[in-house]
Amino acid sequence: MQRYYSSSKPFYSRKHFYIFSKGIFMLVSKIKSDKMEIRYTSPLPENKGIAIIANEPYQFGTIDFISNYPRKHRIWANAQMVHTKGLPKYLEKNVLNSNSLLIRKIISIFLTPVLTSVMRSLEIIPVYRDMRLRETLAKTNETLISGKDVIIYPETNNDLKKYNYIKEIQDGFVLSAKYYYKETGRRLEFFPAYICNSLNIISVGKPVKYNPQNTPRKERERIANYATKEIERLALELPEHKISRNKWLMN
């Protein structure tokens, strides 16, 4: 039996096209997405999946990235986004920023079926923070092995004293490299990227490669610290600009 990728299940037994949902995304992209210039510090490897570690821009910045990034890819996103059960509560608590609880409840109920369908159509990689983390890692491997890139937004809301353009980065994403190496014997490359919506520029920096000889803790710290410094460097290379922050917290 042929298996097809699924964000909400282990796999689909038949191809899902999501014509309506993809139409919604294309419409939103047309209205909200800007044409962005992508600058590369070093060339990306061909015929091989990589991981892009990017800052999290304002709410439509992710759409800008997806619409402009030329390589096939899937993004990491909270697993709640592909499951209708519990999503309304998650939206009203973590995503919507209205002061009115009633408005948040109404909008979250309306958004749930639309949002889950759109996110499934984008074939996101659902990020779980419990025992189902293995599913996140397995789908990440499936994506990379197929030659598609993985886009990760690990930025938090915690400020860093020494940096102006990047906030603290969660280092849990590095676990994907360990899992990838275990299955394939290949060292995953992480390319830091700075998304600047105010200048319509996406800058992709120099990569850092996973080192299986280091302890897991040391490697998480090393790669996260490198990504933080490289994203800040990419931002500082650009003309002075306004920092776009995500008002809809999707972490």
Secondary structure, DSSP 8 states (H G I E B T S, - for coil): ---B--SSSS-BSS----HHHHHHHHHHHHHH----EEEESS---TTS--EEEE---STTHHHHHHHH--S-EEEEEEGGGG-STTHHHHIIIII---S-HHHHHHHHHHHHHHHHHHHHHTT-EEE-SSTTHHHHHHHHHHHHHTT-EEEE--B-S---TT-SS---B--GGGHHHHHHHHHHS---EEEEEEEETTTTEEEE---EE--TTS-HHHHHHHHHHHHHHHHHHHHHHS-S------SS---
